[in-house]
Amino acid sequence: MSHSVELIDVEQAFGDVKAVHHFSAHIAGGEFFSILGPSGCGKTTLLRLIAGFTEPTAGRVLIGDKDMAGIPADRRPTAMIFQSLALFPLMPVWENIAFGLEARGVPKAQRRKRAEELLELIALPGYGTRMVHELSGGQRQRVAIARALAVEPQVLLLDEPLSALDLKLRQHMRAELRALQKRTGVTFIYITHDQSEALAMSDRVAVMNAGVLQQIATPQELYANPATPFTARFVGETNGIIGTVRGLEAGLATLTTAEGRFTGRAGAGLEDGERASIFIRPEAMALSRIALPNSLSARAVSLEYEGASAMLRAVSEHGQELLATVPNRQLGEAPQAGEQIWLSFQPEEALILSEKGAAA
């Protein structure tokens, strides 16, 4: 059985610098849980706290309901895959996979048998006698995962393991990692700054910024209902316009901005009169030749073809940069660069969030 992980009001300080502030989360056994955020936000520090390489300044780390205080890394039911993979170049693949078992005194025949089983699991049967330099980047990635799984961890910790791969291979490995996690049932805690990785693979995602937890939710919930301005701006493309709340009614809010008055869904805790931003995803923006409710006058700047659709970049009369997704079927009606257009949206497809205490 895989173990749950619970972080209770965890803090980590390095001298005067606080890397993690009051972080709490419950990660279910068998869950694929990602921690997403920009470089320096504290996500790798959290992973090291779970692994036992660092003790928290405050708070508690529980794995399988057992407090990990004072328990060193080599006695925790975890394994970690680093960005560098750290495979041994002078060992054949099977010995790389079985290295942790050798350290535990497992006999050679048993180690070899377990390595071959894991090679089957990662779809590399017959690769046991190959050397690391004979493998592709994706194959090395899988061998690193097999080596981590050989010691039968209850929790697998992954620190940006795909960052060194090219785009196509990263996309392929995302699917493989997700499938492997489902086959093994091991709890995966995955660190990344790449939102597409987190959204594609995870059951739930924690978004961090400057050491502070912004939101924990499913990928769909994060995209559709971000809880903070940072999450709205960081997860996916969006249009954000700042202004002042001038009315709240029936779950909707009105925002007065330099671009005009707009209505959208009211975020939690929104108050009349405060500074806030309205967020509209590019796919919610509709092209129009006339002014409509909730519309902005803009000048088309460029149209970037992306295959299934195109991204229209425009700028408003007051200098606000705007994005709108144009489906293929509407490409013939798309404006030319320099053309004046209107971009409009429905209130239910926009979200107004307080900027109070928001971290940029």
GUDRENBA-304662 format. One record per residue (C-alpha): residue number from 1; x negated, z negated, y negated. Coordinates in Angstrom, 2 decimals, always signed. Example, Ala and Ser with C-alpha at 12.3 -4.5 7.8 and 13.67 -1.06 7.14 Angstrom:
<atoms>
i=1, xx=-12.30, zz=-7.80, yy=+4.50;
i=2, xx=-13.67, zz=-7.14, yy=+1.06;
</atoms>
This chain:
<atoms>
i=1, xx=+0.00, zz=+0.00, yy=+0.00;
i=2, xx=-1.24, zz=+0.79, yy=-3.49;
i=3, xx=-1.37, zz=-2.04, yy=-6.00;
i=4, xx=+0.33, zz=-2.50, yy=-9.33;
i=5, xx=-1.76, zz=-3.22, yy=-12.43;
i=6, xx=-0.61, zz=-5.50, yy=-15.22;
i=7, xx=-2.33, zz=-5.91, yy=-18.56;
i=8, xx=-1.06, zz=-8.94, yy=-20.47;
i=9, xx=-1.88, zz=-9.16, yy=-24.19;
i=10, xx=-5.39, zz=-7.82, yy=-23.54;
i=11, xx=-7.91, zz=-7.76, yy=-26.38;
i=12, xx=-11.50, zz=-6.60, yy=-26.44;
i=13, xx=-13.94, zz=-7.18, yy=-29.29;
i=14, xx=-17.55, zz=-6.11, yy=-29.66;
i=15, xx=-18.89, zz=-8.37, yy=-32.38;
i=16, xx=-16.72, zz=-7.81, yy=-35.44;
i=17, xx=-15.22, zz=-4.61, yy=-34.02;
i=18, xx=-11.96, zz=-5.00, yy=-32.12;
i=19, xx=-11.69, zz=-2.08, yy=-29.66;
i=20, xx=-8.35, zz=-3.12, yy=-28.11;
i=21, xx=-5.55, zz=-5.05, yy=-29.87;
i=22, xx=-2.88, zz=-6.98, yy=-27.90;
i=23, xx=-2.39, zz=-4.33, yy=-25.20;
i=24, xx=+0.33, zz=-5.04, yy=-22.62;
i=25, xx=+1.54, zz=-2.71, yy=-19.87;
i=26, xx=+2.86, zz=-2.85, yy=-16.32;
i=27, xx=+1.69, zz=+0.01, yy=-14.08;
i=28, xx=+3.66, zz=+0.29, yy=-10.86;
i=29, xx=+2.00, zz=+0.71, yy=-7.49;
i=30, xx=+1.74, zz=+4.41, yy=-6.61;
i=31, xx=+2.24, zz=+5.52, yy=-10.22;
i=32, xx=+0.25, zz=+8.24, yy=-11.99;
i=33, xx=-0.31, zz=+6.53, yy=-15.33;
i=34, xx=-2.28, zz=+8.13, yy=-18.16;
i=35, xx=-3.77, zz=+6.56, yy=-21.28;
i=36, xx=-3.86, zz=+9.17, yy=-24.02;
i=37, xx=-5.53, zz=+9.04, yy=-27.41;
i=38, xx=-8.29, zz=+10.43, yy=-29.62;
i=39, xx=-11.97, zz=+9.62, yy=-29.13;
i=40, xx=-12.77, zz=+6.02, yy=-30.02;
i=41, xx=-9.22, zz=+4.72, yy=-29.63;
i=42, xx=-10.14, zz=+2.17, yy=-26.92;
i=43, xx=-8.86, zz=+3.92, yy=-23.82;
i=44, xx=-12.18, zz=+3.91, yy=-21.91;
i=45, xx=-12.66, zz=+0.26, yy=-22.84;
i=46, xx=-9.31, zz=-0.47, yy=-21.16;
i=47, xx=-10.41, zz=+1.35, yy=-18.02;
i=48, xx=-13.64, zz=-0.66, yy=-17.88;
i=49, xx=-11.63, zz=-3.89, yy=-18.26;
i=50, xx=-9.50, zz=-2.92, yy=-15.25;
i=51, xx=-12.59, zz=-1.92, yy=-13.24;
i=52, xx=-14.33, zz=-5.21, yy=-14.00;
i=53, xx=-17.33, zz=-3.78, yy=-15.86;
i=54, xx=-16.20, zz=-5.80, yy=-18.89;
i=55, xx=-14.28, zz=-9.06, yy=-19.21;
i=56, xx=-11.53, zz=-9.13, yy=-21.87;
i=57, xx=-12.07, zz=-11.20, yy=-24.99;
i=58, xx=-8.48, zz=-12.40, yy=-24.57;
i=59, xx=-5.54, zz=-11.72, yy=-22.27;
i=60, xx=-5.29, zz=-11.15, yy=-18.53;
i=61, xx=-5.75, zz=-8.28, yy=-16.07;
i=62, xx=-3.73, zz=-8.51, yy=-12.82;
i=63, xx=-4.13, zz=-6.14, yy=-9.87;
i=64, xx=-1.54, zz=-6.55, yy=-7.13;
i=65, xx=-0.31, zz=-9.72, yy=-8.91;
i=66, xx=-3.78, zz=-11.29, yy=-8.57;
i=67, xx=-5.61, zz=-12.38, yy=-11.72;
i=68, xx=-8.95, zz=-10.55, yy=-11.91;
i=69, xx=-10.63, zz=-13.11, yy=-14.20;
i=70, xx=-14.19, zz=-13.66, yy=-12.97;
i=71, xx=-13.91, zz=-11.12, yy=-10.14;
i=72, xx=-16.79, zz=-8.59, yy=-10.41;
i=73, xx=-16.30, zz=-4.82, yy=-10.16;
i=74, xx=-17.58, zz=-4.54, yy=-6.57;
i=75, xx=-14.95, zz=-7.02, yy=-5.35;
i=76, xx=-11.94, zz=-5.41, yy=-7.03;
i=77, xx=-9.63, zz=-3.05, yy=-5.09;
i=78, xx=-10.55, zz=-0.22, yy=-7.46;
i=79, xx=-12.75, zz=+2.88, yy=-7.53;
i=80, xx=-13.78, zz=+4.81, yy=-10.61;
i=81, xx=-14.53, zz=+8.48, yy=-11.22;
i=82, xx=-16.70, zz=+9.06, yy=-14.27;
i=83, xx=-16.88, zz=+12.08, yy=-16.54;
i=84, xx=-20.31, zz=+13.00, yy=-15.12;
i=85, xx=-19.10, zz=+12.69, yy=-11.45;
i=86, xx=-22.60, zz=+11.31, yy=-10.52;
i=87, xx=-22.85, zz=+13.08, yy=-7.15;
i=88, xx=-26.20, zz=+12.80, yy=-5.35;
i=89, xx=-27.92, zz=+16.23, yy=-5.34;
i=90, xx=-30.23, zz=+15.52, yy=-2.38;
i=91, xx=-27.41, zz=+14.45, yy=-0.05;
i=92, xx=-25.05, zz=+16.81, yy=+1.81;
i=93, xx=-21.40, zz=+16.63, yy=+0.87;
i=94, xx=-20.36, zz=+14.41, yy=+3.76;
i=95, xx=-23.01, zz=+11.80, yy=+2.90;
i=96, xx=-21.91, zz=+11.84, yy=-0.73;
i=97, xx=-18.36, zz=+11.12, yy=+0.40;
i=98, xx=-19.44, zz=+8.40, yy=+2.83;
i=99, xx=-21.92, zz=+6.69, yy=+0.50;
i=100, xx=-19.63, zz=+3.75, yy=-0.27;
i=101, xx=-18.96, zz=+3.24, yy=+3.44;
i=102, xx=-22.70, zz=+3.15, yy=+4.18;
i=103, xx=-23.11, zz=+0.45, yy=+1.53;
i=104, xx=-20.44, zz=-1.54, yy=+3.41;
i=105, xx=-22.34, zz=-1.22, yy=+6.71;
i=106, xx=-19.95, zz=+1.21, yy=+8.44;
i=107, xx=-21.68, zz=+2.95, yy=+11.41;
i=108, xx=-22.79, zz=+6.57, yy=+10.90;
i=109, xx=-20.38, zz=+8.14, yy=+13.40;
i=110, xx=-17.46, zz=+6.39, yy=+11.78;
i=111, xx=-18.66, zz=+7.39, yy=+8.32;
i=112, xx=-18.94, zz=+11.04, yy=+9.36;
i=113, xx=-15.46, zz=+11.00, yy=+10.89;
i=114, xx=-13.94, zz=+9.53, yy=+7.73;
i=115, xx=-15.78, zz=+12.08, yy=+5.55;
i=116, xx=-14.38, zz=+14.95, yy=+7.63;
i=117, xx=-10.86, zz=+13.52, yy=+7.32;
i=118, xx=-11.22, zz=+13.36, yy=+3.56;
i=119, xx=-12.60, zz=+16.91, yy=+3.42;
i=120, xx=-9.37, zz=+18.01, yy=+5.11;
i=121, xx=-7.36, zz=+16.02, yy=+2.57;
i=122, xx=-9.08, zz=+17.70, yy=-0.40;
i=123, xx=-8.81, zz=+21.18, yy=+1.21;
i=124, xx=-12.56, zz=+21.57, yy=+1.83;
i=125, xx=-12.79, zz=+21.52, yy=+5.66;
i=126, xx=-16.20, zz=+22.58, yy=+6.97;
i=127, xx=-18.00, zz=+21.81, yy=+3.71;
i=128, xx=-19.63, zz=+18.60, yy=+4.96;
i=129, xx=-23.13, zz=+20.03, yy=+5.46;
i=130, xx=-23.27, zz=+21.89, yy=+2.15;
i=131, xx=-25.35, zz=+20.62, yy=-0.73;
i=132, xx=-23.86, zz=+19.72, yy=-4.10;
i=133, xx=-25.51, zz=+22.67, yy=-5.88;
i=134, xx=-23.66, zz=+25.05, yy=-3.52;
i=135, xx=-20.26, zz=+23.88, yy=-4.80;
i=136, xx=-18.19, zz=+25.13, yy=-7.71;
i=137, xx=-17.17, zz=+22.79, yy=-10.51;
i=138, xx=-13.71, zz=+22.30, yy=-9.03;
i=139, xx=-15.14, zz=+21.63, yy=-5.56;
i=140, xx=-17.51, zz=+19.00, yy=-6.96;
i=141, xx=-14.52, zz=+17.40, yy=-8.64;
i=142, xx=-12.72, zz=+17.14, yy=-5.32;
i=143, xx=-15.78, zz=+15.71, yy=-3.58;
i=144, xx=-16.02, zz=+13.00, yy=-6.26;
i=145, xx=-12.36, zz=+12.14, yy=-5.62;
i=146, xx=-12.94, zz=+12.04, yy=-1.85;
i=147, xx=-15.93, zz=+9.71, yy=-2.34;
i=148, xx=-13.74, zz=+7.37, yy=-4.39;
i=149, xx=-10.96, zz=+7.46, yy=-1.79;
i=150, xx=-13.37, zz=+6.79, yy=+1.11;
i=151, xx=-13.50, zz=+3.08, yy=+0.29;
i=152, xx=-9.68, zz=+2.98, yy=+0.36;
i=153, xx=-9.08, zz=+1.70, yy=-3.16;
i=154, xx=-5.64, zz=+0.49, yy=-4.16;
i=155, xx=-6.22, zz=+1.76, yy=-7.70;
i=156, xx=-8.20, zz=+4.87, yy=-8.69;
i=157, xx=-9.55, zz=+4.94, yy=-12.24;
i=158, xx=-10.38, zz=+8.36, yy=-13.73;
i=159, xx=-12.33, zz=+8.63, yy=-17.00;
i=160, xx=-11.73, zz=+12.16, yy=-18.39;
i=161, xx=-12.90, zz=+13.77, yy=-15.12;
i=162, xx=-11.81, zz=+17.31, yy=-16.08;
i=163, xx=-13.35, zz=+17.49, yy=-19.55;
i=164, xx=-16.45, zz=+19.45, yy=-18.45;
i=165, xx=-14.45, zz=+22.20, yy=-16.72;
i=166, xx=-13.31, zz=+25.45, yy=-18.30;
i=167, xx=-9.65, zz=+25.83, yy=-19.29;
i=168, xx=-8.47, zz=+27.79, yy=-16.24;
i=169, xx=-10.18, zz=+25.41, yy=-13.80;
i=170, xx=-8.84, zz=+22.37, yy=-15.68;
i=171, xx=-5.31, zz=+23.71, yy=-15.32;
i=172, xx=-5.86, zz=+24.34, yy=-11.60;
i=173, xx=-7.36, zz=+20.88, yy=-11.04;
i=174, xx=-4.46, zz=+19.21, yy=-12.87;
i=175, xx=-2.08, zz=+20.49, yy=-10.21;
i=176, xx=-4.49, zz=+19.52, yy=-7.41;
i=177, xx=-4.95, zz=+15.99, yy=-8.76;
i=178, xx=-1.23, zz=+15.46, yy=-9.08;
i=179, xx=-0.60, zz=+16.74, yy=-5.53;
i=180, xx=-3.44, zz=+14.60, yy=-4.14;
i=181, xx=-2.10, zz=+11.49, yy=-5.83;
i=182, xx=+1.34, zz=+12.08, yy=-4.32;
i=183, xx=-0.15, zz=+12.64, yy=-0.85;
i=184, xx=-2.25, zz=+9.47, yy=-0.90;
i=185, xx=+0.15, zz=+7.20, yy=-2.80;
i=186, xx=-2.79, zz=+5.53, yy=-4.56;
i=187, xx=-2.18, zz=+4.22, yy=-8.08;
i=188, xx=-3.96, zz=+6.56, yy=-10.52;
i=189, xx=-4.92, zz=+5.41, yy=-14.02;
i=190, xx=-6.15, zz=+8.46, yy=-15.90;
i=191, xx=-7.92, zz=+8.51, yy=-19.27;
i=192, xx=-7.73, zz=+11.62, yy=-21.45;
i=193, xx=-7.67, zz=+12.87, yy=-25.04;
i=194, xx=-5.95, zz=+16.07, yy=-23.84;
i=195, xx=-2.20, zz=+15.79, yy=-24.30;
i=196, xx=-1.46, zz=+18.76, yy=-22.02;
i=197, xx=-3.25, zz=+16.99, yy=-19.13;
i=198, xx=-1.34, zz=+13.77, yy=-19.70;
i=199, xx=+2.05, zz=+15.47, yy=-20.03;
i=200, xx=+1.53, zz=+17.74, yy=-17.01;
i=201, xx=+0.38, zz=+15.12, yy=-14.49;
i=202, xx=+1.73, zz=+11.72, yy=-15.39;
i=203, xx=+4.74, zz=+9.68, yy=-14.39;
i=204, xx=+4.26, zz=+7.74, yy=-17.64;
i=205, xx=+1.84, zz=+7.92, yy=-20.56;
i=206, xx=+0.50, zz=+5.23, yy=-22.89;
i=207, xx=-0.47, zz=+6.58, yy=-26.32;
i=208, xx=-3.21, zz=+4.68, yy=-28.16;
i=209, xx=-4.67, zz=+4.89, yy=-31.64;
i=210, xx=-7.41, zz=+2.74, yy=-33.16;
i=211, xx=-7.12, zz=+0.23, yy=-30.31;
i=212, xx=-3.38, zz=-0.20, yy=-30.77;
i=213, xx=-0.73, zz=+0.82, yy=-28.22;
i=214, xx=+1.73, zz=+3.18, yy=-29.89;
i=215, xx=+4.19, zz=+3.88, yy=-27.06;
i=216, xx=+4.59, zz=+3.96, yy=-23.27;
i=217, xx=+7.09, zz=+6.49, yy=-21.93;
i=218, xx=+7.62, zz=+9.43, yy=-19.62;
i=219, xx=+6.14, zz=+12.72, yy=-20.85;
i=220, xx=+9.64, zz=+14.02, yy=-21.65;
i=221, xx=+10.53, zz=+10.90, yy=-23.64;
i=222, xx=+7.24, zz=+10.96, yy=-25.57;
i=223, xx=+7.84, zz=+14.54, yy=-26.65;
i=224, xx=+11.55, zz=+14.23, yy=-27.45;
i=225, xx=+11.60, zz=+10.69, yy=-28.88;
i=226, xx=+8.21, zz=+9.58, yy=-30.22;
i=227, xx=+8.37, zz=+5.96, yy=-31.38;
i=228, xx=+5.77, zz=+6.17, yy=-34.15;
i=229, xx=+4.56, zz=+8.78, yy=-36.63;
i=230, xx=+1.18, zz=+8.85, yy=-34.85;
i=231, xx=+2.79, zz=+9.71, yy=-31.51;
i=232, xx=+4.95, zz=+12.37, yy=-33.15;
i=233, xx=+1.90, zz=+14.01, yy=-34.71;
i=234, xx=-0.46, zz=+13.59, yy=-31.73;
i=235, xx=+1.78, zz=+14.68, yy=-28.85;
i=236, xx=+2.63, zz=+18.35, yy=-29.19;
i=237, xx=+2.92, zz=+20.51, yy=-32.30;
i=238, xx=+5.28, zz=+19.29, yy=-34.98;
i=239, xx=+6.32, zz=+19.70, yy=-38.59;
i=240, xx=+6.13, zz=+16.42, yy=-40.50;
i=241, xx=+7.52, zz=+16.04, yy=-44.04;
i=242, xx=+7.21, zz=+12.73, yy=-45.87;
i=243, xx=+9.84, zz=+11.32, yy=-48.23;
i=244, xx=+12.18, zz=+8.40, yy=-48.94;
i=245, xx=+15.23, zz=+7.35, yy=-46.91;
i=246, xx=+18.38, zz=+7.74, yy=-49.01;
i=247, xx=+21.20, zz=+6.93, yy=-46.62;
i=248, xx=+21.87, zz=+5.80, yy=-43.04;
i=249, xx=+25.09, zz=+6.53, yy=-41.18;
i=250, xx=+26.18, zz=+6.94, yy=-37.54;
i=251, xx=+22.64, zz=+7.18, yy=-36.17;
i=252, xx=+21.57, zz=+9.74, yy=-38.77;
i=253, xx=+19.40, zz=+9.34, yy=-41.86;
i=254, xx=+18.97, zz=+11.39, yy=-45.02;
i=255, xx=+15.45, zz=+11.87, yy=-46.36;
i=256, xx=+14.67, zz=+12.97, yy=-49.90;
i=257, xx=+11.40, zz=+14.91, yy=-50.11;
i=258, xx=+9.57, zz=+17.28, yy=-52.42;
i=259, xx=+10.94, zz=+20.08, yy=-50.22;
i=260, xx=+14.58, zz=+18.96, yy=-50.54;
i=261, xx=+17.05, zz=+16.65, yy=-48.76;
i=262, xx=+17.13, zz=+16.69, yy=-44.97;
i=263, xx=+19.20, zz=+14.96, yy=-42.31;
i=264, xx=+17.92, zz=+13.91, yy=-38.90;
i=265, xx=+18.20, zz=+11.25, yy=-36.21;
i=266, xx=+17.25, zz=+7.80, yy=-37.48;
i=267, xx=+14.32, zz=+6.21, yy=-35.67;
i=268, xx=+14.43, zz=+2.58, yy=-34.56;
i=269, xx=+14.28, zz=+0.05, yy=-37.39;
i=270, xx=+14.57, zz=+2.63, yy=-40.15;
i=271, xx=+15.66, zz=+1.10, yy=-43.48;
i=272, xx=+17.25, zz=+2.62, yy=-46.55;
i=273, xx=+14.81, zz=+3.13, yy=-49.42;
i=274, xx=+11.60, zz=+3.07, yy=-47.37;
i=275, xx=+8.93, zz=+5.75, yy=-46.97;
i=276, xx=+9.45, zz=+7.82, yy=-43.84;
i=277, xx=+8.73, zz=+11.22, yy=-42.34;
i=278, xx=+11.01, zz=+13.73, yy=-40.70;
i=279, xx=+9.56, zz=+15.46, yy=-37.63;
i=280, xx=+10.79, zz=+18.83, yy=-36.35;
i=281, xx=+9.27, zz=+20.59, yy=-33.34;
i=282, xx=+8.40, zz=+24.29, yy=-33.91;
i=283, xx=+10.91, zz=+25.41, yy=-31.26;
i=284, xx=+13.70, zz=+23.68, yy=-33.25;
i=285, xx=+12.96, zz=+25.78, yy=-36.35;
i=286, xx=+15.26, zz=+28.78, yy=-36.76;
i=287, xx=+14.47, zz=+31.82, yy=-38.94;
i=288, xx=+16.99, zz=+32.79, yy=-41.58;
i=289, xx=+17.24, zz=+35.18, yy=-44.52;
i=290, xx=+19.51, zz=+32.81, yy=-46.46;
i=291, xx=+19.54, zz=+29.12, yy=-47.33;
i=292, xx=+21.36, zz=+26.92, yy=-44.79;
i=293, xx=+21.79, zz=+23.14, yy=-44.47;
i=294, xx=+18.48, zz=+21.50, yy=-43.53;
i=295, xx=+16.44, zz=+24.53, yy=-44.56;
i=296, xx=+13.12, zz=+25.14, yy=-46.30;
i=297, xx=+12.08, zz=+28.16, yy=-48.31;
i=298, xx=+8.68, zz=+29.39, yy=-47.12;
i=299, xx=+6.25, zz=+32.28, yy=-47.16;
i=300, xx=+5.08, zz=+33.69, yy=-43.82;
i=301, xx=+1.32, zz=+33.43, yy=-43.34;
i=302, xx=+0.67, zz=+34.70, yy=-39.80;
i=303, xx=+2.28, zz=+35.36, yy=-36.44;
i=304, xx=+0.19, zz=+34.38, yy=-33.40;
i=305, xx=+1.30, zz=+35.94, yy=-30.12;
i=306, xx=+1.14, zz=+33.45, yy=-27.21;
i=307, xx=+2.68, zz=+35.43, yy=-24.35;
i=308, xx=+6.09, zz=+33.87, yy=-23.74;
i=309, xx=+6.57, zz=+33.44, yy=-27.48;
i=310, xx=+4.74, zz=+33.64, yy=-30.81;
i=311, xx=+3.88, zz=+30.93, yy=-33.32;
i=312, xx=+4.86, zz=+31.65, yy=-36.91;
i=313, xx=+2.72, zz=+29.89, yy=-39.50;
i=314, xx=+4.24, zz=+29.57, yy=-42.95;
i=315, xx=+3.80, zz=+27.59, yy=-46.14;
i=316, xx=+6.57, zz=+26.15, yy=-48.30;
i=317, xx=+6.88, zz=+26.46, yy=-52.09;
i=318, xx=+5.25, zz=+23.03, yy=-52.42;
i=319, xx=+2.36, zz=+23.78, yy=-50.06;
i=320, xx=+3.79, zz=+22.21, yy=-46.87;
i=321, xx=+2.37, zz=+23.96, yy=-43.78;
i=322, xx=+5.13, zz=+24.85, yy=-41.33;
i=323, xx=+5.27, zz=+26.05, yy=-37.72;
i=324, xx=+8.12, zz=+27.86, yy=-35.98;
i=325, xx=+8.29, zz=+29.23, yy=-32.45;
i=326, xx=+9.59, zz=+32.81, yy=-32.28;
i=327, xx=+10.92, zz=+33.84, yy=-28.82;
i=328, xx=+9.85, zz=+37.25, yy=-27.52;
i=329, xx=+13.37, zz=+38.63, yy=-27.92;
i=330, xx=+13.19, zz=+37.92, yy=-31.67;
i=331, xx=+9.71, zz=+39.31, yy=-32.34;
i=332, xx=+11.21, zz=+42.46, yy=-33.84;
i=333, xx=+12.90, zz=+40.33, yy=-36.51;
i=334, xx=+9.81, zz=+38.23, yy=-37.28;
i=335, xx=+8.66, zz=+38.30, yy=-40.91;
i=336, xx=+5.48, zz=+40.01, yy=-42.06;
i=337, xx=+2.69, zz=+38.05, yy=-43.74;
i=338, xx=+3.65, zz=+37.28, yy=-47.33;
i=339, xx=+7.40, zz=+37.68, yy=-46.75;
i=340, xx=+9.75, zz=+34.97, yy=-48.05;
i=341, xx=+11.99, zz=+33.39, yy=-45.42;
i=342, xx=+14.08, zz=+30.28, yy=-44.72;
i=343, xx=+13.39, zz=+27.90, yy=-41.85;
i=344, xx=+16.27, zz=+25.64, yy=-40.80;
i=345, xx=+17.02, zz=+23.07, yy=-38.11;
i=346, xx=+19.89, zz=+21.02, yy=-36.70;
i=347, xx=+20.00, zz=+17.27, yy=-37.54;
i=348, xx=+20.00, zz=+16.26, yy=-33.86;
i=349, xx=+16.74, zz=+18.19, yy=-33.33;
i=350, xx=+14.86, zz=+16.25, yy=-36.03;
i=351, xx=+13.68, zz=+12.64, yy=-35.99;
i=352, xx=+13.04, zz=+10.42, yy=-39.03;
i=353, xx=+10.47, zz=+7.66, yy=-38.48;
i=354, xx=+9.30, zz=+4.89, yy=-40.78;
i=355, xx=+5.76, zz=+5.23, yy=-42.16;
i=356, xx=+5.59, zz=+1.44, yy=-42.60;
i=357, xx=+2.27, zz=+0.32, yy=-41.12;
i=358, xx=+1.68, zz=+3.74, yy=-39.60;
i=359, xx=-1.88, zz=+4.51, yy=-38.55;
i=360, xx=-3.02, zz=+8.00, yy=-39.51;
</atoms>
